[in-house]
Amino acid sequence: MEEQPLFNSNVLFELINTRMPFGKYKDRRICDLPEDYILFFQRKGFPKGKIGMLLQTMYEINLNGLRGLLDPLKKM
């Protein structure tokens, strides 16, 4: 049986290209959302579906101090 990768690198590009579909920061790219807004979702619960997965991924990136890793991708 072939081992599945734990992380799909396309998710990083989705963080840069997907815009928030609702709320105070509607139309802002997920990667550009303020940390406080992402923490709000972490406390209250992430939405279901793709947006929730992206917000949760952004939370983990922030938590581990890795937000700067997205900067080179934003320039592509």
N, C-alpha and C positions, 0 to 999 in steps of 0.2 A: 504494500500500500504506500502510495506517495504522500509525503508529508506536506500539509498545507501551510503556506506562509501565515504568520501571525498578524501581519499588517499589510494592507494594500496601499502602496505609495500613491495611488490615484487619489486617495483621501486628502492628501496634502494639497493637491491641485483643486479639489472640490472646496476646501476651506478658503481658498483664494478666489475662486470663481463663483461661489454660491452666495447669494444675497439673502439677508434676513427677510422672510416673507411677511412679517407682522411685527406689531409692537412699536415701542419708542424708537427703535433703531431700524425700522423698516427700510429696506433697500441698501443697507450698509453691508459690506462683505463680512462674512463670518469671522475672518481673520482679523478684521479691524474693530470688532465689537469691544467695548470697554470690559476690563476684567470684572468689575463690579456687576455688570449685567449678566455675565456668564456665571458668576457666583450665585446670583439670584436664582438662576435655573437649577444650579446644583443643590441649593437648599430646598426649593419648591418642587423639584422634579423636572427632568428634561422632557420635552415633548416627544411623542412617539414618532417613529419614522426616520427618514434621512436627516432632517433638520436636527432632531434630538441627538442622533449619532454624531453629527458634525459639532454640535455644541458641547457634547460630552468629550469629544476628542480635543477640542480647543481648551476645555477645562484642564484636561490632563497635560496638554502642552504648557499651559500657564503654570500649573502646579509644579512642574518639573523645571521651570525656568528656560524653556526651549522656544519661546516665541520668536526669538531672533533667527531661528532656522528657516522661518517662512520668508524672511526678507529677500533672499536671492530669488526665490520662486516668484515673488511679486513683480520682479523686474523682467521676467520672461515674457 
